[in-house]
Amino acid sequence: MLLAEQKQSPINMATVNVENLNALSDLHPKPDAHFTYGTAGFRMKAELLDSVIFRTGILAALRSKKLDGKVIGCMITASHNPAADNGVKLVDPMGEMLEGAWEAHATALSNAQSNEQLIEYIHSMVSTLKIDLTKPANVVIGRDTRPSGESLVAALVDGLKVLDASVTDYGILTTPQLHYITRCLNTAGTPEAYGEPTAEGYYKKLAAAYKVLVEGKTKLSPLILDCANGVGAPKFKEFLPYLGDVLAVNIVNDDVENASKLNLNSGADFVKTQQRAPVGLKMTSQDRCASFDGDADRLVYYYQDDDGTFKLLDGDKIAGLAAMYIIDLVKAAGIDTISVGVVQTAYANGASTQYLRNTLNVPVSCVSTGVKHLHHEALKYDVGVYFEANGHGTVLFSPSALKTIHSAEGSTPAQAVAVRSLRALSEVINQTVGDAFSDLLLVETILTQRQWTPKIWDQAYTDLPNRLVKVVVKDRSIFKTVDAERKLVAPAGIQESIDAIVLKFRDGRSFVRPSGTEDVVRVYAEAATRPETDELAFRIGGLVFDYNSNGSGTRPREFI
């Protein structure tokens, strides 16, 4: 008998059907590969995922039992990745990402080399985490439009059968919709009730709030919306009838029948990284355009200037717009007890940070890359705005801020209108996670209320030119960072060399951080002009490649 098995109480052992686990696990053999659960969950080529998803089902059931039967969400998606990829991530009861400590358990379960090792690790988790396996387990599932999704759901369900979990499959959803449904199910019947736990309930909640926010305002010209040929297309089409005539949208890149088109030359990630409109989209200077990513949790806006220049309005621009609007609304409501703060990562453009601090006089925090770090930091403010430059973000309202907003009445008609708008704003924003639908309504609210064009919005500040460079290295683990990943402490001496180079450039800023997924380090650089920015990036790239012969392969020709 395994040592771990000997430690189990009889009641817990009685609920583990080892024979059943063996039979189900044999249907999902582990390939010869190593897996890691990160911020995005598991994500890889779909053909490698079968055993990983099966074991993630077991983990979801254990998580639910550990939390006394609370509902856990399982989303099968690979977001902005190509169609051949897929993935899975778990959603905790309040719609937040899986607790960080459990990521290691996900990784360990996925890498068990045999059924015996798998059983032993499950038993060790039960023992160490004191999981009562007689508790119920409840899990909800969603997936995007990828062809591999259906068979992977079947693997997930097999994993849930191991511990007799109750499962509800919601079919095709955006990732934020599953986060929303998970929170609704866990808060139903409580003072924190979040809404009706269905896609329809989600649509009704957001649409009702948006209608309040734009009531009496002149409708803007139609928005051109690129859905990356992903799940956002059919779901936003479902959503539009609930909005009625208050928002005009022309949807493009909505072909979910041809899987090869998913995220191909379109979508928020393409627009952000390529600094251009989706391939085939014809814009004029009168158009207002936006892009979702493949699972509709990222949003970027863009437009064409009068001279034909492409102009991007990314997550930094959305954060600035949202912070400006919320600060003005709080003041207009006569509420002086609510603090507003913004959370960024080191990738935020330096000009956006200066605008927030010096023009809006709003506190700005910088945290390590990854949504979980931004979300955690945003909770420290009464109203916390967080966006990554890639367009993923949301706004969090603290319980005390919500109580203040809902108890305020306003002593003048103007204050009463502002209070009503604040209440509606807290409803239109999906506070569980970054949500492209919700964030789109936030932006459209502000542009409609102000009657702004994208160009007027863009004039708040001018982004510094920036460049992101990959440096292929032999071992990324030797690069250690501090100060929210903005400073290197290892290898010794390299940060001093970076600082010396940066000093030679106007408005220069650069940092180096290891990738979380591949053997590369990323160099970010910005400076006053495009030529200076490129030179700075390539000088730092060359420094990293050459330092102690860290570079791997052929030295890129552009490195200086």
ChimeraX attribute file (.defattr): number of C-alpha atoms within 10 A of each C-alpha:
attribute: neighborCount
match mode: 1-to-1
recipient: residues
	/A:1	5
	/A:2	11
	/A:3	10
	/A:4	17
	/A:5	19
	/A:6	11
	/A:7	14
	/A:8	16
	/A:9	12
	/A:10	10
	/A:11	11
	/A:12	18
	/A:13	17
	/A:14	12
	/A:15	15
	/A:16	18
	/A:17	12
	/A:18	15
	/A:19	10
	/A:20	13
	/A:21	19
	/A:22	16
	/A:23	12
	/A:24	18
	/A:25	21
	/A:26	13
	/A:27	13
	/A:28	18
	/A:29	15
	/A:30	22
	/A:31	14
	/A:32	9
	/A:33	8
	/A:34	11
	/A:35	18
	/A:36	17
	/A:37	21
	/A:38	17
	/A:39	17
	/A:40	16
	/A:41	22
	/A:42	25
	/A:43	23
	/A:44	16
	/A:45	15
	/A:46	19
	/A:47	13
	/A:48	18
	/A:49	25
	/A:50	22
	/A:51	24
	/A:52	29
	/A:53	27
	/A:54	28
	/A:55	29
	/A:56	28
	/A:57	27
	/A:58	24
	/A:59	23
	/A:60	30
	/A:61	30
	/A:62	27
	/A:63	25
	/A:64	24
	/A:65	24
	/A:66	19
	/A:67	18
	/A:68	16
	/A:69	21
	/A:70	23
	/A:71	30
	/A:72	30
	/A:73	31
	/A:74	27
	/A:75	26
	/A:76	32
	/A:77	31
	/A:78	26
	/A:79	27
	/A:80	25
	/A:81	20
	/A:82	18
	/A:83	24
	/A:84	16
	/A:85	19
	/A:86	27
	/A:87	26
	/A:88	27
	/A:89	25
	/A:90	29
	/A:91	27
	/A:92	22
	/A:93	25
	/A:94	22
	/A:95	26
	/A:96	19
	/A:97	21
	/A:98	20
	/A:99	12
	/A:100	12
	/A:101	8
	/A:102	13
	/A:103	18
	/A:104	13
	/A:105	17
	/A:106	24
	/A:107	20
	/A:108	20
	/A:109	22
	/A:110	25
	/A:111	21
	/A:112	17
	/A:113	14
	/A:114	14
	/A:115	18
	/A:116	13
	/A:117	15
	/A:118	20
	/A:119	20
	/A:120	18
	/A:121	18
	/A:122	21
	/A:123	23
	/A:124	17
	/A:125	16
	/A:126	23
	/A:127	17
	/A:128	11
	/A:129	11
	/A:130	12
	/A:131	19
	/A:132	18
	/A:133	22
	/A:134	16
	/A:135	17
	/A:136	20
	/A:137	25
	/A:138	23
	/A:139	25
	/A:140	23
	/A:141	23
	/A:142	24
	/A:143	28
	/A:144	26
	/A:145	25
	/A:146	26
	/A:147	17
	/A:148	23
	/A:149	22
	/A:150	16
	/A:151	11
	/A:152	24
	/A:153	24
	/A:154	14
	/A:155	25
	/A:156	26
	/A:157	24
	/A:158	23
	/A:159	27
	/A:160	25
	/A:161	19
	/A:162	24
	/A:163	24
	/A:164	19
	/A:165	24
	/A:166	16
	/A:167	19
	/A:168	13
	/A:169	13
	/A:170	15
	/A:171	15
	/A:172	21
	/A:173	23
	/A:174	31
	/A:175	28
	/A:176	25
	/A:177	29
	/A:178	27
	/A:179	30
	/A:180	29
	/A:181	28
	/A:182	29
	/A:183	29
	/A:184	24
	/A:185	22
	/A:186	21
	/A:187	18
	/A:188	14
	/A:189	10
	/A:190	8
	/A:191	7
	/A:192	12
	/A:193	13
	/A:194	23
	/A:195	18
	/A:196	18
	/A:197	19
	/A:198	17
	/A:199	19
	/A:200	12
	/A:201	15
	/A:202	22
	/A:203	23
	/A:204	17
	/A:205	20
	/A:206	23
	/A:207	24
	/A:208	15
	/A:209	21
	/A:210	25
	/A:211	19
	/A:212	16
	/A:213	26
	/A:214	19
	/A:215	13
	/A:216	9
	/A:217	13
	/A:218	12
	/A:219	17
	/A:220	17
	/A:221	14
	/A:222	14
	/A:223	17
	/A:224	20
	/A:225	23
	/A:226	28
	/A:227	31
	/A:228	31
	/A:229	28
	/A:230	32
	/A:231	28
	/A:232	31
	/A:233	25
	/A:234	19
	/A:235	19
	/A:236	18
	/A:237	13
	/A:238	14
	/A:239	19
	/A:240	16
	/A:241	11
	/A:242	16
	/A:243	18
	/A:244	11
	/A:245	11
	/A:246	16
	/A:247	20
	/A:248	15
	/A:249	15
	/A:250	10
	/A:251	19
	/A:252	18
	/A:253	25
	/A:254	20
	/A:255	17
	/A:256	21
	/A:257	13
	/A:258	12
	/A:259	18
	/A:260	15
	/A:261	18
	/A:262	29
	/A:263	26
	/A:264	19
	/A:265	18
	/A:266	29
	/A:267	31
	/A:268	32
	/A:269	24
	/A:270	21
	/A:271	24
	/A:272	22
	/A:273	11
	/A:274	12
	/A:275	13
	/A:276	18
	/A:277	27
	/A:278	21
	/A:279	13
	/A:280	10
	/A:281	13
	/A:282	9
	/A:283	17
	/A:284	12
	/A:285	15
	/A:286	14
	/A:287	17
	/A:288	20
	/A:289	23
	/A:290	24
	/A:291	32
	/A:292	33
	/A:293	31
	/A:294	33
	/A:295	31
	/A:296	32
	/A:297	26
	/A:298	31
	/A:299	31
	/A:300	29
	/A:301	28
	/A:302	25
	/A:303	25
	/A:304	22
	/A:305	16
	/A:306	11
	/A:307	7
	/A:308	11
	/A:309	11
	/A:310	15
	/A:311	17
	/A:312	22
	/A:313	22
	/A:314	24
	/A:315	26
	/A:316	28
	/A:317	25
	/A:318	29
	/A:319	26
	/A:320	23
	/A:321	19
	/A:322	22
	/A:323	23
	/A:324	19
	/A:325	19
	/A:326	19
	/A:327	18
	/A:328	13
	/A:329	18
	/A:330	21
	/A:331	16
	/A:332	17
	/A:333	24
	/A:334	18
	/A:335	17
	/A:336	9
	/A:337	12
	/A:338	18
	/A:339	16
	/A:340	23
	/A:341	24
	/A:342	26
	/A:343	26
	/A:344	29
	/A:345	23
	/A:346	20
	/A:347	22
	/A:348	20
	/A:349	22
	/A:350	20
	/A:351	17
	/A:352	20
	/A:353	21
	/A:354	14
	/A:355	16
	/A:356	21
	/A:357	15
	/A:358	11
	/A:359	12
	/A:360	14
	/A:361	14
	/A:362	19
	/A:363	15
	/A:364	18
	/A:365	16
	/A:366	20
	/A:367	21
	/A:368	18
	/A:369	18
	/A:370	13
	/A:371	21
	/A:372	18
	/A:373	17
	/A:374	25
	/A:375	26
	/A:376	13
	/A:377	20
	/A:378	25
	/A:379	18
	/A:380	15
	/A:381	19
	/A:382	19
	/A:383	25
	/A:384	24
	/A:385	28
	/A:386	34
	/A:387	27
	/A:388	25
	/A:389	24
	/A:390	21
	/A:391	30
	/A:392	26
	/A:393	30
	/A:394	30
	/A:395	29
	/A:396	25
	/A:397	23
	/A:398	17
	/A:399	12
	/A:400	13
	/A:401	18
	/A:402	18
	/A:403	11
	/A:404	15
	/A:405	22
	/A:406	13
	/A:407	10
	/A:408	17
	/A:409	17
	/A:410	17
	/A:411	10
	/A:412	11
	/A:413	11
	/A:414	13
	/A:415	20
	/A:416	17
	/A:417	16
	/A:418	24
	/A:419	26
	/A:420	20
	/A:421	22
	/A:422	20
	/A:423	17
	/A:424	19
	/A:425	22
	/A:426	19
	/A:427	19
	/A:428	27
	/A:429	25
	/A:430	27
	/A:431	24
	/A:432	23
	/A:433	25
	/A:434	27
	/A:435	27
	/A:436	29
	/A:437	25
	/A:438	25
	/A:439	25
	/A:440	21
	/A:441	21
	/A:442	23
	/A:443	17
	/A:444	21
	/A:445	24
	/A:446	19
	/A:447	20
	/A:448	20
	/A:449	18
	/A:450	14
	/A:451	15
	/A:452	14
	/A:453	16
	/A:454	22
	/A:455	18
	/A:456	11
	/A:457	17
	/A:458	19
	/A:459	9
	/A:460	15
	/A:461	15
	/A:462	13
	/A:463	20
	/A:464	19
	/A:465	18
	/A:466	23
	/A:467	19
	/A:468	19
	/A:469	18
	/A:470	16
	/A:471	27
	/A:472	22
	/A:473	21
	/A:474	15
	/A:475	15
	/A:476	19
	/A:477	14
	/A:478	14
	/A:479	17
	/A:480	16
	/A:481	19
	/A:482	12
	/A:483	12
	/A:484	16
	/A:485	20
	/A:486	20
	/A:487	19
	/A:488	21
	/A:489	16
	/A:490	14
	/A:491	15
	/A:492	11
	/A:493	11
	/A:494	19
	/A:495	18
	/A:496	13
	/A:497	13
	/A:498	22
	/A:499	16
	/A:500	10
	/A:501	17
	/A:502	22
	/A:503	11
	/A:504	11
	/A:505	17
	/A:506	13
	/A:507	16
	/A:508	21
	/A:509	23
	/A:510	24
	/A:511	23
	/A:512	27
	/A:513	22
	/A:514	23
	/A:515	15
	/A:516	13
	/A:517	9
	/A:518	11
	/A:519	16
	/A:520	21
	/A:521	24
	/A:522	17
	/A:523	21
	/A:524	23
	/A:525	29
	/A:526	30
	/A:527	25
	/A:528	16
	/A:529	15
	/A:530	14
	/A:531	10
	/A:532	20
	/A:533	26
	/A:534	20
	/A:535	19
	/A:536	29
	/A:537	28
	/A:538	23
	/A:539	19
	/A:540	27
	/A:541	30
	/A:542	19
	/A:543	21
	/A:544	25
	/A:545	23
	/A:546	15
	/A:547	14
	/A:548	10
	/A:549	11
	/A:550	17
	/A:551	22
	/A:552	15
	/A:553	9
	/A:554	8
	/A:555	15
	/A:556	14
	/A:557	8
	/A:558	12
	/A:559	20
	/A:560	14
